């Protein structure tokens, strides 16, 4: 764990999202997520007790915050901070190509 | 701080490397580095007491570890873990285009 390429091993025809830890240290987890058109269920909200910073590497997606009217559309290079317990969902991901996310989870484990 | 685009605001003709914090939380700092052909001085080694995870977003570069014979050449999507106190330097960065790095510094601040 630790060295590799974010764009390697991607199956554009995968039916499920792929989640893979790239690094895990006390207090920090770096994860690759590959989406192939998936979205969160309509009434589902992520509500997590730690901070998350996400970056779109390839493809496109939109994140919806419960407390905002507008979606946050994200393309390559766009990053977004998700504060602890800020309810959010993935409104859509690219149907035409894989969306590769980098997610940095901060303070996930409780001491 | 927190939301933006990693590829924005890049000056390909910059004479110096650009370092910019994108997120700073207890125990974690996420930084963008833009290199335009710079390298570490020939006998210079970084020797830092915390872990670092670097990802090349655009351009290319090579990292040299003091304890390895071969350089680690990095292109878009390549990531590398640098353990605390593992001495390293930047052997070269792309002369033809900006190299955009994402660096995640973990455990930098001492409690």
Backbone of each chain as ProteinMPNN parsed JSONL, in Angstrom:
{"seq_chain_A": "XXXXXXXXXXXXXXXXXXXXXXXXXXXXXXXXXXXXXXXXXXXXXXXXXXXXXXXXXXXXXXXXXXXXXXXXXXXXXXXXXXXXXXXXXXXXXXXXXXXXXXXXXXXXXXX", "coords_chain_A": {"N_chain_A": [[0.847, -1.203, 0.0], [0.473, 2.234, -0.75], [2.101, 3.095, -2.962], [1.405, 3.641, -6.423], [-0.872, 3.88, -9.243], [-3.478, 6.096, -9.809], [-5.19, 5.827, -11.904], [-5.103, 3.31, -12.739], [-6.228, -0.058, -13.367], [-8.988, 0.187, -13.86], [-12.31, -0.587, -14.546], [-14.398, 0.165, -17.02], [-16.902, -0.85, -17.406], [-17.903, -1.697, -15.037], [-20.37, -2.707, -12.686], [-20.822, -1.879, -10.15], [-19.892, 0.633, -7.725], [-16.441, 1.197, -6.977], [-14.414, 0.911, -4.191], [-11.419, 1.71, -2.652], [-8.816, 1.536, -0.391], [-5.991, 3.571, -0.297], [-4.126, 4.511, 1.405], [-3.666, 4.227, 4.861], [-3.472, 5.646, 7.876], [-3.02, 6.521, 11.367], [-5.729, 8.545, 12.046], [-6.021, 9.403, 9.413], [-7.3, 8.507, 6.251], [-6.791, 7.612, 2.959], [-8.516, 7.308, 0.017], [-9.459, 5.698, -3.0], [-12.149, 6.141, -5.183], [-14.141, 4.73, -7.613], [-16.564, 5.551, -9.798], [-19.255, 4.52, -11.863], [-21.467, 5.773, -13.164], [-23.185, 5.523, -11.024], [-25.341, 6.741, -8.369], [-26.283, 8.262, -5.222], [-29.029, 6.766, -3.445], [-32.326, 8.225, -3.863], [-33.392, 9.416, -1.424], [-31.348, 9.198, 0.315], [-28.819, 10.18, 2.616], [-25.463, 10.865, 3.247], [-24.013, 11.001, 6.434], [-21.583, 11.733, 8.276], [-19.257, 11.486, 10.952], [-16.786, 12.693, 10.66], [-14.291, 14.725, 8.965], [-14.116, 15.203, 5.413], [-12.333, 15.35, 2.397], [-12.7, 15.765, -0.96], [-11.67, 15.013, -4.29], [-12.045, 15.28, -7.729], [-10.659, 13.321, -10.187], [-10.924, 12.294, -12.754], [-13.559, 12.139, -15.196], [-16.901, 13.077, -14.209], [-19.181, 14.534, -11.831], [-21.793, 15.168, -9.404], [-22.251, 16.657, -6.279], [-24.6, 16.838, -3.715], [-25.579, 18.971, -1.161], [-27.489, 18.856, 1.785], [-28.168, 21.261, 2.887], [-28.034, 23.148, 0.896], [-29.297, 24.721, -2.05], [-28.39, 24.459, -4.672], [-26.757, 22.037, -6.74], [-23.387, 20.775, -6.463], [-21.495, 20.715, -9.078], [-18.878, 18.773, -10.348], [-15.772, 18.531, -11.982], [-12.757, 17.324, -13.625], [-10.071, 17.942, -11.458], [-11.504, 19.499, -9.703], [-12.17, 20.179, -6.309], [-13.567, 19.556, -3.046], [-14.64, 20.369, 0.181], [-15.977, 18.553, 2.837], [-17.577, 19.078, 5.655], [-17.597, 17.69, 9.013], [-20.516, 15.834, 9.708], [-22.035, 17.248, 7.889], [-24.672, 16.904, 5.916], [-24.881, 15.025, 2.975], [-25.091, 13.914, -0.463], [-24.429, 11.867, -3.347], [-25.38, 13.176, -6.264], [-25.314, 12.611, -8.98], [-23.244, 10.662, -11.215], [-20.891, 10.57, -13.879], [-22.182, 9.174, -16.855], [-20.933, 8.379, -19.119], [-18.257, 7.816, -18.88], [-15.775, 6.485, -16.597], [-15.772, 7.872, -13.321], [-13.259, 9.085, -11.389], [-12.454, 9.424, -8.121], [-10.622, 10.996, -5.524], [-10.545, 10.56, -2.13], [-10.045, 12.018, 0.971], [-10.134, 11.11, 4.185], [-10.55, 12.417, 7.359], [-9.744, 12.158, 10.678], [-11.34, 10.027, 11.208], [-11.314, 7.681, 12.778], [-12.175, 7.171, 16.101], [-10.457, 8.158, 19.021]], "CA_chain_A": [[0.0, 0.0, 0.0], [1.211, 3.491, -0.719], [2.557, 3.53, -4.279], [0.606, 3.103, -7.513], [-1.449, 4.88, -10.134], [-4.905, 6.281, -9.55], [-5.983, 5.548, -13.097], [-4.876, 1.909, -13.11], [-7.165, -1.091, -12.924], [-10.366, 0.681, -13.901], [-13.191, -1.306, -15.46], [-15.468, 1.103, -17.37], [-18.217, -1.501, -17.442], [-18.244, -2.209, -13.704], [-21.755, -2.395, -12.333], [-20.857, -1.296, -8.806], [-18.794, 1.531, -7.395], [-15.255, 0.532, -6.43], [-13.8, 1.665, -3.096], [-10.121, 1.096, -2.381], [-7.937, 2.344, 0.451], [-4.635, 3.742, -0.812], [-3.264, 4.747, 2.563], [-4.402, 4.292, 6.127], [-2.607, 5.963, 9.013], [-3.883, 7.032, 12.445], [-6.346, 9.838, 11.8], [-6.171, 9.727, 7.987], [-7.453, 7.428, 5.274], [-6.88, 8.104, 1.585], [-9.31, 6.291, -0.672], [-9.895, 5.911, -4.381], [-13.5, 5.688, -5.503], [-14.428, 4.756, -9.047], [-18.006, 5.482, -10.05], [-19.589, 4.293, -13.274], [-22.86, 6.164, -13.354], [-24.016, 5.368, -9.816], [-25.684, 7.898, -7.551], [-26.901, 7.852, -3.963], [-30.485, 6.638, -3.564], [-32.953, 9.557, -3.814], [-33.56, 10.022, -0.097], [-30.223, 8.809, 1.16], [-27.812, 11.207, 2.918], [-24.297, 10.531, 4.071], [-23.902, 11.864, 7.611], [-20.431, 11.104, 8.907], [-18.736, 12.285, 12.059], [-15.417, 13.157, 10.409], [-14.127, 15.586, 7.799], [-13.72, 14.543, 4.177], [-11.934, 16.238, 1.289], [-12.77, 14.95, -2.172], [-11.106, 15.583, -5.514], [-12.346, 14.495, -8.932], [-9.469, 13.168, -11.034], [-11.39, 12.073, -14.125], [-15.006, 12.019, -15.241], [-17.64, 14.205, -13.629], [-20.149, 14.122, -10.812], [-22.353, 16.277, -8.63], [-22.541, 16.415, -4.863], [-25.692, 17.652, -3.189], [-25.63, 19.169, 0.283], [-28.88, 19.034, 2.209], [-28.377, 22.659, 3.26], [-27.831, 24.038, -0.256], [-30.256, 24.495, -3.125], [-27.71, 24.09, -5.917], [-25.788, 20.952, -6.744], [-22.003, 21.119, -6.755], [-20.995, 19.925, -10.206], [-17.425, 18.625, -10.231], [-15.04, 17.927, -13.092], [-11.357, 17.035, -13.272], [-9.351, 18.965, -10.701], [-12.357, 20.153, -8.707], [-12.157, 19.575, -4.982], [-14.676, 19.98, -2.199], [-14.507, 19.991, 1.585], [-17.233, 18.144, 3.468], [-17.386, 19.192, 7.104], [-18.244, 16.602, 9.758], [-21.968, 15.883, 9.889], [-22.761, 17.999, 6.863], [-25.367, 15.839, 5.17], [-24.639, 15.16, 1.539], [-25.281, 12.719, -1.273], [-23.934, 11.971, -4.714], [-26.591, 13.355, -7.074], [-25.092, 11.828, -10.202], [-21.877, 10.544, -11.734], [-20.785, 10.495, -15.334], [-22.662, 7.93, -17.462], [-20.169, 8.086, -20.325], [-16.88, 7.408, -18.571], [-15.606, 6.341, -15.151], [-15.401, 9.029, -12.501], [-12.264, 8.68, -10.401], [-12.401, 10.344, -6.992], [-9.726, 10.795, -4.401], [-11.198, 11.035, -0.905], [-9.194, 12.005, 2.161], [-10.974, 11.084, 5.385], [-9.706, 12.972, 8.411], [-10.296, 12.021, 12.023], [-12.419, 9.046, 11.12], [-11.304, 6.799, 13.936], [-12.254, 7.867, 17.392], [-9.395, 7.653, 19.912]], "C_chain_A": [[0.881, 1.25, 0.0], [1.645, 3.986, -2.076], [1.698, 2.889, -5.364], [0.145, 4.201, -8.434], [-2.958, 4.898, -9.981], [-5.775, 5.858, -10.715], [-5.86, 4.087, -13.53], [-6.024, 1.019, -12.641], [-8.608, -0.65, -12.905], [-11.153, -0.083, -14.951], [-14.379, -0.401, -15.795], [-16.85, 0.471, -17.35], [-18.618, -2.075, -16.092], [-19.67, -1.803, -13.34], [-21.856, -1.726, -10.966], [-19.711, -0.305, -8.637], [-17.666, 0.751, -6.734], [-14.63, 1.45, -5.384], [-12.504, 0.964, -2.716], [-9.274, 2.036, -1.522], [-6.532, 2.375, -0.147], [-3.637, 3.949, 0.31], [-4.138, 4.832, 3.801], [-3.383, 4.503, 7.23], [-3.507, 6.486, 10.117], [-4.417, 8.424, 12.09], [-6.6, 10.166, 10.344], [-6.338, 8.453, 7.161], [-7.624, 8.051, 3.903], [-7.461, 6.98, 0.74], [-9.508, 6.683, -2.139], [-11.298, 5.367, -4.538], [-13.659, 5.787, -7.019], [-15.925, 4.548, -9.227], [-18.238, 5.3, -11.54], [-21.088, 4.524, -13.441], [-23.738, 6.052, -12.125], [-24.323, 6.731, -9.172], [-26.208, 7.374, -6.221], [-28.402, 7.665, -4.198], [-31.151, 7.994, -3.284], [-33.05, 10.179, -2.428], [-32.452, 9.661, 0.87], [-29.284, 9.987, 1.364], [-26.665, 10.584, 3.694], [-24.267, 11.514, 5.24], [-22.797, 11.256, 8.472], [-19.768, 12.06, 9.894], [-17.317, 12.797, 11.868], [-15.389, 14.015, 9.145], [-13.674, 14.774, 6.593], [-13.4, 15.603, 3.134], [-11.917, 15.377, 0.043], [-12.277, 15.739, -3.376], [-11.538, 14.678, -6.669], [-11.122, 14.517, -9.844], [-9.873, 13.036, -12.502], [-12.895, 11.886, -14.078], [-15.674, 13.252, -14.661], [-18.72, 13.663, -12.705], [-20.776, 15.365, -10.213], [-22.652, 15.814, -7.217], [-23.652, 17.374, -4.451], [-25.542, 17.754, -1.674], [-27.087, 19.413, 0.673], [-29.187, 20.507, 2.477], [-28.133, 23.647, 2.113], [-28.84, 23.707, -1.349], [-29.577, 23.943, -4.377], [-26.797, 22.89, -5.725], [-24.386, 21.51, -6.953], [-21.508, 20.208, -7.876], [-19.471, 19.939, -10.17], [-16.854, 17.964, -11.478], [-13.593, 17.725, -12.687], [-10.664, 18.217, -12.593], [-10.188, 19.637, -9.634], [-12.297, 19.415, -7.378], [-13.168, 20.272, -4.084], [-14.411, 19.496, -0.785], [-15.881, 19.668, 2.148], [-17.006, 18.118, 4.97], [-18.074, 18.022, 7.813], [-19.743, 16.874, 9.919], [-22.701, 16.847, 8.964], [-23.37, 16.959, 5.91], [-25.257, 16.076, 3.672], [-24.929, 13.837, 0.842], [-24.64, 12.939, -2.634], [-25.156, 12.018, -5.622], [-26.487, 12.586, -8.377], [-23.597, 11.688, -10.441], [-21.972, 10.273, -13.227], [-21.276, 9.142, -15.854], [-21.754, 7.487, -18.602], [-18.748, 7.606, -20.088], [-16.767, 7.253, -17.06], [-15.242, 7.673, -14.499], [-14.465, 8.531, -11.407], [-12.169, 9.788, -9.359], [-11.213, 9.983, -6.108], [-10.444, 11.359, -3.178], [-10.207, 10.924, 0.246], [-10.113, 12.15, 3.374], [-10.107, 11.451, 6.582], [-10.401, 12.845, 9.762], [-11.407, 10.999, 12.106], [-12.487, 8.136, 12.334], [-11.381, 7.646, 15.203], [-11.175, 7.292, 18.316], [-10.002, 6.871, 21.086]], "O_chain_A": [[1.908, 1.299, 0.676], [1.57, 5.187, -2.337], [1.306, 1.729, -5.243], [0.681, 5.309, -8.424], [-3.622, 3.862, -10.016], [-6.958, 5.565, -10.543], [-6.428, 3.675, -14.541], [-6.696, 1.31, -11.652], [-9.375, -1.062, -12.035], [-10.723, -0.211, -16.097], [-15.268, -0.214, -14.965], [-17.857, 1.176, -17.286], [-19.567, -2.854, -16.006], [-20.113, -0.697, -13.648], [-22.858, -1.082, -10.658], [-18.69, -0.395, -9.319], [-17.902, -0.226, -6.024], [-14.351, 2.618, -5.655], [-12.495, -0.245, -2.485], [-9.048, 3.189, -1.887], [-5.959, 1.332, -0.462], [-2.46, 3.61, 0.188], [-5.212, 5.433, 3.784], [-2.538, 3.645, 7.485], [-4.648, 6.862, 9.848], [-3.646, 9.357, 11.865], [-7.326, 11.116, 10.052], [-5.623, 7.468, 7.345], [-8.484, 8.907, 3.7], [-6.964, 5.854, 0.746], [-9.699, 7.855, -2.462], [-11.603, 4.265, -4.083], [-13.344, 6.813, -7.621], [-16.476, 3.511, -8.858], [-17.514, 5.851, -12.37], [-21.854, 3.629, -13.797], [-24.907, 6.438, -12.16], [-23.638, 7.725, -9.417], [-26.537, 6.194, -6.097], [-28.982, 8.332, -5.055], [-30.6, 8.815, -2.552], [-32.807, 11.376, -2.282], [-32.596, 9.797, 2.085], [-28.979, 10.713, 0.418], [-26.874, 9.867, 4.673], [-24.472, 12.713, 5.056], [-23.05, 10.375, 9.293], [-19.73, 13.273, 9.688], [-16.705, 13.285, 12.818], [-16.339, 14.025, 8.362], [-12.947, 13.79, 6.726], [-14.097, 16.609, 3.006], [-11.207, 14.373, -0.013], [-12.445, 16.955, -3.464], [-11.41, 13.457, -6.59], [-10.621, 15.577, -10.22], [-9.228, 13.604, -13.384], [-13.446, 11.517, -13.041], [-15.088, 14.334, -14.627], [-19.115, 12.5, -12.787], [-20.34, 16.484, -10.485], [-23.217, 14.745, -6.989], [-23.639, 18.557, -4.793], [-25.395, 16.741, -0.989], [-27.821, 20.1, -0.037], [-30.324, 20.949, 2.315], [-28.036, 24.852, 2.345], [-29.192, 22.544, -1.545], [-30.119, 23.072, -5.057], [-26.15, 22.743, -4.688], [-24.212, 22.577, -7.542], [-21.145, 19.057, -7.632], [-18.853, 20.988, -9.985], [-17.385, 16.966, -11.966], [-13.238, 17.933, -11.526], [-10.677, 19.339, -13.098], [-9.641, 20.286, -8.742], [-12.364, 18.187, -7.329], [-13.569, 21.41, -4.326], [-14.007, 18.353, -0.576], [-16.834, 20.423, 1.955], [-16.322, 17.235, 5.49], [-19.015, 17.434, 7.281], [-20.165, 17.99, 10.222], [-23.847, 17.218, 9.221], [-22.66, 16.244, 5.203], [-25.505, 17.175, 3.175], [-25.003, 12.784, 1.476], [-24.347, 14.071, -3.018], [-25.885, 11.033, -5.745], [-27.458, 11.978, -8.827], [-22.792, 12.477, -9.945], [-22.991, 9.814, -13.744], [-20.852, 8.093, -15.368], [-21.804, 6.327, -19.01], [-18.11, 7.055, -20.985], [-17.567, 7.821, -16.317], [-14.502, 8.481, -15.06], [-14.826, 7.67, -10.605], [-11.848, 10.934, -9.674], [-10.853, 8.814, -5.968], [-10.897, 12.503, -3.192], [-9.608, 9.872, 0.467], [-10.775, 13.171, 3.558], [-9.048, 10.858, 6.792], [-11.502, 13.357, 9.961], [-12.296, 11.086, 12.953], [-13.565, 7.852, 12.856], [-10.734, 8.685, 15.331], [-11.002, 6.076, 18.385], [-9.27, 6.371, 21.939]]}, "seq_chain_B": "XXXXXXXXXXXXXXXXXXXXXXXXXXXXXXXXXXXXXXXXXXXXXXXXXXXXXXXXXXXXXXXXXXXXXXXXXXXXXXXXXXXXXXXXXXXXXXXXXXXXXXXXXXXXXXX", "coords_chain_B": {"N_chain_B": [[-11.121, 28.491, 2.133], [-10.844, 25.149, 0.976], [-12.665, 24.516, -1.172], [-12.291, 24.321, -4.714], [-10.298, 24.388, -7.741], [-7.772, 22.245, -8.781], [-6.256, 22.732, -11.005], [-6.415, 25.335, -11.572], [-5.331, 28.753, -11.967], [-2.626, 28.576, -12.728], [0.611, 29.419, -13.655], [2.446, 28.939, -16.375], [4.912, 29.987, -16.905], [6.134, 30.587, -14.568], [8.826, 31.375, -12.378], [9.498, 30.304, -10.0], [8.78, 27.564, -7.744], [5.43, 26.902, -6.734], [3.682, 26.898, -3.752], [0.846, 25.938, -2.041], [-1.527, 25.868, 0.491], [-4.328, 23.807, 0.64], [-6.027, 22.68, 2.418], [-6.149, 22.624, 5.915], [-6.059, 20.914, 8.772], [-6.182, 19.694, 12.179], [-3.436, 17.625, 12.386], [-3.391, 17.035, 9.663], [-2.417, 18.243, 6.51], [-3.242, 19.463, 3.38], [-1.797, 20.074, 0.338], [-1.159, 21.988, -2.587], [1.305, 21.781, -5.057], [3.056, 23.449, -7.513], [5.269, 22.857, -9.986], [7.742, 24.112, -12.178], [9.826, 23.005, -13.813], [11.732, 23.043, -11.84], [14.129, 21.572, -9.527], [15.357, 19.741, -6.666], [18.271, 21.059, -5.029], [21.503, 19.671, -5.904], [22.79, 18.238, -3.706], [20.917, 18.261, -1.764], [18.632, 17.05, 0.657], [15.337, 16.29, 1.551], [14.209, 15.828, 4.819], [11.991, 14.918, 6.817], [9.917, 14.868, 9.716], [7.423, 13.687, 9.539], [4.765, 11.821, 7.896], [4.258, 11.703, 4.35], [2.178, 11.854, 1.508], [2.221, 11.78, -1.883], [0.88, 12.865, -5.008], [0.925, 12.949, -8.48], [-0.69, 15.132, -10.577], [-0.667, 16.41, -13.04], [1.712, 16.838, -15.699], [5.138, 15.82, -15.138], [7.63, 14.137, -13.153], [10.46, 13.279, -11.056], [11.203, 11.477, -8.161], [13.782, 11.048, -5.862], [15.0, 8.659, -3.662], [17.172, 8.505, -0.903], [17.939, 6.01, -0.116], [17.608, 4.325, -2.263], [18.575, 3.046, -5.462], [17.428, 3.566, -7.945], [15.627, 6.183, -9.588], [12.297, 7.386, -8.87], [10.18, 7.718, -11.267], [7.451, 9.751, -12.079], [4.21, 10.149, -13.377], [1.045, 11.514, -14.581], [-1.419, 10.657, -12.241], [0.171, 8.95, -10.808], [1.149, 7.934, -7.581], [2.862, 8.215, -4.417], [4.25, 7.08, -1.408], [5.839, 8.64, 1.272], [7.702, 7.837, 3.851], [8.045, 8.896, 7.317], [11.027, 10.666, 7.908], [12.357, 9.451, 5.82], [14.797, 10.018, 3.642], [14.735, 12.172, 0.897], [14.611, 13.634, -2.385], [13.682, 15.957, -4.999], [14.348, 14.945, -8.094], [14.026, 15.785, -10.735], [11.757, 17.948, -12.536], [9.148, 18.303, -14.944], [10.153, 19.993, -17.865], [8.704, 20.988, -19.919], [6.063, 21.525, -19.358], [3.818, 22.61, -16.722], [4.134, 20.902, -13.624], [1.813, 19.484, -11.584], [1.318, 18.828, -8.311], [-0.264, 16.964, -5.722], [0.001, 17.062, -2.318], [-0.216, 15.294, 0.661], [0.189, 15.879, 3.918], [0.901, 14.258, 6.872], [0.422, 14.181, 10.286], [2.085, 16.275, 10.869], [2.229, 18.443, 12.643], [3.418, 18.628, 15.918], [1.994, 17.32, 18.863]], "CA_chain_B": [[-10.286, 27.299, 1.9], [-11.585, 23.898, 0.95], [-13.242, 24.208, -2.48], [-11.599, 24.981, -5.815], [-9.813, 23.482, -8.791], [-6.318, 22.039, -8.687], [-5.581, 23.138, -12.231], [-6.662, 26.765, -11.775], [-4.358, 29.74, -11.512], [-1.269, 28.085, -12.949], [1.407, 30.239, -14.57], [3.469, 28.032, -16.92], [6.218, 30.645, -17.007], [6.601, 30.964, -13.223], [10.242, 31.039, -12.189], [9.66, 29.588, -8.728], [7.716, 26.628, -7.405], [4.316, 27.497, -6.01], [3.164, 26.038, -2.686], [-0.416, 26.51, -1.57], [-2.324, 24.963, 1.324], [-5.725, 23.688, 0.251], [-6.778, 22.333, 3.624], [-5.293, 22.429, 7.077], [-6.812, 20.484, 9.945], [-5.231, 19.081, 13.109], [-2.84, 16.371, 11.952], [-3.374, 16.853, 8.212], [-2.35, 19.422, 5.632], [-3.288, 19.115, 1.961], [-1.074, 21.158, -0.325], [-0.868, 21.915, -4.022], [2.619, 22.264, -5.452], [3.208, 23.563, -8.964], [6.682, 22.963, -10.364], [7.945, 24.484, -13.587], [11.194, 22.642, -14.181], [12.666, 23.066, -10.703], [14.542, 20.334, -8.874], [16.096, 20.019, -5.433], [19.711, 21.208, -5.263], [22.132, 18.337, -6.051], [23.085, 17.501, -2.473], [19.878, 18.559, -0.782], [17.657, 15.989, 0.961], [14.267, 16.528, 2.514], [14.203, 14.859, 5.922], [10.895, 15.463, 7.618], [9.505, 13.958, 10.779], [6.037, 13.258, 9.377], [4.483, 11.073, 6.664], [3.737, 12.484, 3.231], [1.677, 11.081, 0.364], [2.178, 12.711, -3.013], [0.201, 12.423, -6.23], [1.114, 13.848, -9.62], [-1.957, 15.355, -11.285], [-0.336, 16.776, -14.42], [3.152, 16.974, -15.867], [5.923, 14.646, -14.753], [8.69, 14.447, -12.196], [11.08, 12.093, -10.463], [11.629, 11.568, -6.767], [14.922, 10.186, -5.527], [15.194, 8.315, -2.25], [18.596, 8.286, -0.633], [18.177, 4.582, 0.106], [17.295, 3.553, -3.471], [19.435, 3.39, -6.59], [16.644, 4.062, -9.077], [14.664, 7.26, -9.395], [10.888, 7.064, -9.057], [9.568, 8.612, -12.254], [6.023, 9.883, -11.8], [3.375, 10.863, -14.342], [-0.305, 11.75, -14.071], [-2.062, 9.564, -11.521], [1.108, 8.198, -9.964], [1.272, 8.388, -6.2], [4.049, 7.709, -3.734], [4.249, 7.326, 0.033], [7.156, 8.989, 1.809], [7.642, 7.581, 5.295], [8.771, 9.891, 8.105], [12.498, 10.611, 7.941], [12.983, 8.812, 4.659], [15.409, 11.152, 2.954], [14.353, 12.193, -0.516], [14.725, 14.911, -3.093], [13.062, 15.978, -6.314], [15.471, 14.846, -9.035], [13.679, 16.689, -11.834], [10.346, 18.112, -12.903], [8.907, 18.526, -16.37], [10.576, 21.292, -18.386], [7.824, 21.4, -21.01], [4.722, 21.892, -18.875], [3.79, 22.607, -15.264], [3.832, 19.67, -12.893], [0.91, 19.783, -10.467], [1.366, 17.784, -7.287], [-1.044, 17.049, -4.504], [0.762, 16.476, -1.211], [-0.95, 15.181, 1.922], [1.142, 15.785, 5.034], [0.161, 13.592, 7.953], [1.106, 14.195, 11.574], [3.152, 17.264, 10.771], [2.328, 19.209, 13.884], [3.616, 17.8, 17.1], [1.033, 17.729, 19.895]], "C_chain_B": [[-11.173, 26.058, 1.843], [-12.124, 23.547, -0.421], [-12.484, 24.956, -3.572], [-11.229, 23.978, -6.881], [-8.295, 23.458, -8.79], [-5.564, 22.582, -9.883], [-5.738, 24.633, -12.492], [-5.469, 27.602, -11.323], [-2.917, 29.295, -11.661], [-0.572, 28.956, -13.99], [2.559, 29.379, -15.104], [4.857, 28.66, -16.975], [6.752, 31.082, -15.645], [8.055, 30.537, -13.043], [10.464, 30.24, -10.905], [8.534, 28.58, -8.552], [6.669, 27.338, -6.559], [3.783, 26.479, -5.005], [1.911, 26.691, -2.119], [-1.169, 25.488, -0.735], [-3.776, 24.98, 0.863], [-6.61, 23.368, 1.446], [-5.785, 22.13, 4.751], [-6.197, 22.111, 8.262], [-5.809, 19.861, 10.903], [-4.732, 17.737, 12.583], [-2.722, 16.187, 10.452], [-3.284, 18.202, 7.489], [-2.315, 18.928, 4.195], [-2.779, 20.321, 1.181], [-1.023, 20.912, -1.827], [0.52, 22.483, -4.254], [2.637, 22.32, -6.975], [4.683, 23.801, -9.257], [6.765, 23.298, -11.843], [9.421, 24.268, -13.922], [12.179, 22.62, -13.028], [13.029, 21.65, -10.233], [15.196, 20.723, -7.549], [17.57, 20.235, -5.789], [20.391, 19.834, -5.191], [22.36, 17.577, -4.75], [22.073, 17.753, -1.362], [18.971, 17.354, -0.6], [16.59, 16.532, 1.91], [14.347, 15.436, 3.577], [13.2, 15.371, 6.947], [10.334, 14.408, 8.562], [8.078, 13.465, 10.68], [5.888, 12.522, 8.042], [3.929, 12.004, 5.597], [3.31, 11.527, 2.119], [1.538, 12.058, -0.784], [1.573, 12.043, -4.241], [0.523, 13.429, -7.317], [-0.196, 13.904, -10.409], [-1.694, 15.637, -12.763], [1.165, 16.961, -14.49], [3.866, 15.688, -15.484], [7.09, 15.091, -13.883], [9.363, 13.154, -11.781], [11.515, 12.417, -9.04], [12.774, 10.583, -6.562], [14.914, 9.934, -4.027], [16.676, 8.051, -2.032], [18.922, 6.796, -0.55], [17.823, 3.712, -1.114], [18.191, 3.997, -4.619], [18.644, 4.054, -7.716], [15.759, 5.234, -8.678], [13.246, 6.709, -9.527], [10.29, 8.082, -10.022], [8.057, 8.591, -12.075], [5.341, 10.664, -12.922], [1.975, 11.018, -13.779], [-0.932, 10.5, -13.45], [-1.134, 8.784, -10.616], [1.187, 8.799, -8.569], [2.357, 7.605, -5.481], [3.927, 8.047, -2.255], [5.678, 7.593, 0.492], [7.073, 8.864, 3.327], [8.405, 8.675, 6.041], [10.275, 9.614, 8.087], [13.122, 9.746, 6.852], [13.496, 9.943, 3.755], [15.171, 11.059, 1.444], [14.579, 13.584, -1.093], [13.958, 14.81, -4.409], [14.193, 16.032, -7.336], [15.254, 15.761, -10.244], [12.171, 16.849, -11.908], [10.296, 18.523, -14.369], [9.355, 19.926, -16.807], [9.564, 21.837, -19.394], [6.435, 21.842, -20.587], [4.754, 21.897, -17.353], [3.487, 21.214, -14.712], [3.008, 20.059, -11.664], [0.91, 18.581, -9.546], [0.28, 18.037, -6.252], [-0.215, 16.376, -3.419], [-0.118, 16.467, 0.036], [0.079, 14.92, 3.015], [0.385, 15.301, 6.267], [0.983, 13.587, 9.239], [2.238, 15.214, 11.639], [3.351, 18.037, 12.066], [2.539, 18.235, 15.046], [2.634, 18.268, 18.182], [1.745, 18.431, 21.064]], "O_chain_B": [[-12.145, 25.948, 2.591], [-12.055, 22.383, -0.816], [-12.079, 26.101, -3.373], [-11.763, 22.87, -6.931], [-7.63, 24.494, -8.796], [-4.369, 22.863, -9.793], [-5.257, 25.145, -13.504], [-4.711, 27.218, -10.433], [-2.078, 29.601, -10.814], [-1.106, 29.196, -15.073], [3.526, 29.116, -14.389], [5.86, 27.954, -17.08], [7.707, 31.854, -15.569], [8.46, 29.468, -13.501], [11.492, 29.582, -10.745], [7.463, 28.725, -9.141], [6.973, 28.242, -5.78], [3.474, 25.342, -5.362], [1.926, 27.868, -1.76], [-1.422, 24.372, -1.19], [-4.377, 26.044, 0.715], [-7.785, 23.733, 1.484], [-4.72, 21.542, 4.566], [-6.996, 22.943, 8.692], [-4.695, 19.53, 10.495], [-5.522, 16.819, 12.363], [-2.025, 15.278, 9.999], [-3.985, 19.157, 7.822], [-1.487, 18.095, 3.826], [-3.267, 21.439, 1.346], [-0.866, 19.779, -2.28], [0.87, 23.533, -3.717], [2.275, 21.351, -7.643], [5.267, 24.801, -8.839], [5.963, 22.829, -12.651], [10.152, 25.198, -14.262], [13.332, 22.227, -13.203], [12.325, 20.679, -10.512], [15.545, 21.884, -7.336], [18.061, 19.65, -6.755], [19.909, 18.939, -4.498], [22.138, 16.367, -4.708], [22.333, 17.496, -0.187], [18.582, 16.708, -1.573], [16.898, 17.147, 2.931], [14.53, 14.261, 3.259], [13.537, 16.16, 7.83], [10.287, 13.22, 8.243], [7.561, 12.882, 11.633], [6.762, 12.589, 7.178], [3.225, 12.968, 5.897], [3.982, 10.536, 1.831], [0.82, 13.052, -0.676], [1.729, 10.845, -4.475], [0.406, 14.636, -7.101], [-0.732, 12.884, -10.843], [-2.421, 15.154, -13.631], [1.818, 17.21, -13.476], [3.279, 14.606, -15.501], [7.481, 16.258, -13.88], [8.896, 12.064, -12.112], [12.101, 13.463, -8.758], [12.732, 9.444, -7.027], [14.834, 10.865, -3.226], [17.345, 7.45, -2.873], [20.032, 6.372, -0.871], [17.749, 2.488, -0.996], [18.526, 5.176, -4.737], [19.126, 4.986, -8.36], [15.214, 5.273, -7.575], [13.016, 5.705, -10.201], [9.935, 9.189, -9.618], [7.458, 7.525, -11.937], [5.833, 11.705, -13.358], [1.738, 10.687, -12.617], [-0.965, 9.433, -14.062], [-1.591, 8.038, -9.749], [1.28, 10.016, -8.403], [2.721, 6.496, -5.872], [3.547, 9.16, -1.891], [6.604, 6.861, 0.142], [6.448, 9.687, 3.997], [9.3, 9.308, 5.48], [10.719, 8.475, 8.233], [14.285, 9.354, 6.954], [12.719, 10.71, 3.188], [15.377, 10.019, 0.819], [14.718, 14.568, -0.365], [13.628, 13.717, -4.869], [14.906, 17.031, -7.436], [16.181, 16.424, -10.71], [11.411, 16.013, -11.419], [11.269, 19.017, -14.939], [8.98, 20.923, -16.19], [9.573, 23.032, -19.689], [5.711, 22.462, -21.366], [5.619, 21.261, -16.751], [2.689, 20.462, -15.271], [3.443, 20.849, -10.825], [0.553, 17.47, -9.939], [-0.052, 19.183, -5.948], [0.224, 15.239, -3.589], [-0.689, 17.488, 0.418], [0.745, 13.885, 3.034], [-0.639, 15.869, 6.648], [2.094, 13.058, 9.277], [3.215, 15.038, 12.367], [4.474, 18.255, 12.52], [1.917, 17.175, 15.126], [2.464, 19.469, 18.392], [1.095, 18.844, 22.025]]}, "name": "protein", "num_of_chains": 2, "seq": "XXXXXXXXXXXXXXXXXXXXXXXXXXXXXXXXXXXXXXXXXXXXXXXXXXXXXXXXXXXXXXXXXXXXXXXXXXXXXXXXXXXXXXXXXXXXXXXXXXXXXXXXXXXXXXXXXXXXXXXXXXXXXXXXXXXXXXXXXXXXXXXXXXXXXXXXXXXXXXXXXXXXXXXXXXXXXXXXXXXXXXXXXXXXXXXXXXXXXXXXXXXXXXXXXXXXXXXXXXXXXX"}
